[in-house]
């Protein structure tokens, strides 16, 4: 177990993906400053808007995405723009709030999934990602290597496709690239 800062947001950070964020609350500015100074990241964990806040905090799921800052820039109005690169998945255990209300969680690293070839039954998913990265805005974000790796293919499609928040959370928590690709394939209406 490792203690990591938690950043509850209504989004999911998948391994291998990037997320731009605007930081302005003092507790999260401190979190970012500490991440730079200490050379570590933090956990983005999806909030559960369907539940009532507890002590002013919206509850969140117990699986989140650990990410590290790969770019930053000052923004107007004392905001900081950062880009976070998803590295690993974690399961969050006990949580406590520090004096400034920054949440810290006891986190267990979930197993890394080793690169593996995409099973032939998911060739349509590979083709879908090939078509998506032809778009100029997406082309720099993915490459052929991701299309050939079942783990990367699943996380990239989970990130880019318009799934519901619950579906994205299920895809993050899912164990195994084949199972994740099957969930994605089942969710797509291929007849449209």
ChimeraX attribute file (.defattr): number of C-alpha atoms within 10 A of each C-alpha:
attribute: neighborCount
match mode: 1-to-1
recipient: residues
	/A:1	12
	/A:2	11
	/A:3	15
	/A:4	21
	/A:5	26
	/A:6	26
	/A:7	22
	/A:8	20
	/A:9	15
	/A:10	14
	/A:11	17
	/A:12	24
	/A:13	29
	/A:14	29
	/A:15	21
	/A:16	19
	/A:17	19
	/A:18	20
	/A:19	17
	/A:20	14
	/A:21	13
	/A:22	16
	/A:23	19
	/A:24	15
	/A:25	12
	/A:26	12
	/A:27	17
	/A:28	20
	/A:29	15
	/A:30	15
	/A:31	21
	/A:32	21
	/A:33	12
	/A:34	15
	/A:35	16
	/A:36	13
	/A:37	9
	/A:38	9
	/A:39	10
	/A:40	15
	/A:41	23
	/A:42	24
	/A:43	27
	/A:44	25
	/A:45	26
	/A:46	25
	/A:47	21
	/A:48	17
	/A:49	13
	/A:50	8
	/A:51	10
	/A:52	11
	/A:53	12
	/A:54	8
	/A:55	7
	/A:56	7
	/A:57	12
	/A:58	17
	/A:59	18
	/A:60	19
	/A:61	14
	/A:62	17
	/A:63	25
	/A:64	30
	/A:65	25
	/A:66	28
	/A:67	25
	/A:68	21
	/A:69	20
	/A:70	14
	/A:71	11
	/A:72	14
	/A:73	10
	/A:74	12
	/A:75	13
	/A:76	7
	/A:77	7
	/A:78	10
	/A:79	15
	/A:80	18
	/A:81	17
	/A:82	20
	/A:83	17
	/A:84	22
	/A:85	22
	/A:86	24
	/A:87	19
	/A:88	20
	/A:89	24
	/A:90	25
	/A:91	20
	/A:92	24
	/A:93	14
	/A:94	10
	/A:95	15
	/A:96	13
	/A:97	12
	/A:98	11
	/A:99	8
	/A:100	10
	/A:101	12
	/A:102	17
	/A:103	19
	/A:104	21
	/A:105	22
	/A:106	17
	/A:107	24
	/A:108	16
	/A:109	15
	/A:110	14
	/A:111	11
	/A:112	13
	/A:113	13
	/A:114	11
	/A:115	13
	/A:116	13
	/A:117	13
	/A:118	21
	/A:119	13
	/A:120	9
	/A:121	10
	/A:122	17
	/A:123	12
	/A:124	12
	/A:125	22
	/A:126	21
	/A:127	11
	/A:128	13
	/A:129	22
	/A:130	17
	/A:131	11
	/A:132	17
	/A:133	16
	/A:134	12
	/A:135	10
	/A:136	9
	/A:137	9
	/A:138	13
	/A:139	13
	/A:140	10
	/A:141	12
	/A:142	19
	/A:143	13
	/A:144	12
	/A:145	10
	/A:146	19
	/A:147	23
	/A:148	17
	/A:149	18
	/A:150	26
	/A:151	24
	/A:152	24
	/A:153	26
	/A:154	29
	/A:155	23
	/A:156	21
	/A:157	21
	/A:158	25
	/A:159	22
	/A:160	12
	/A:161	13
	/A:162	10
	/A:163	16
	/A:164	9
	/A:165	16
	/A:166	13
	/A:167	15
	/A:168	22
	/A:169	22
	/A:170	15
	/A:171	25
	/A:172	23
	/A:173	20
	/A:174	15
	/A:175	14
	/A:176	16
	/A:177	24
	/A:178	18
	/A:179	13
	/A:180	23
	/A:181	25
	/A:182	14
	/A:183	17
	/A:184	21
	/A:185	16
	/A:186	10
	/A:187	11
	/A:188	12
	/A:189	7
	/A:190	8
	/A:191	4
	/A:192	4
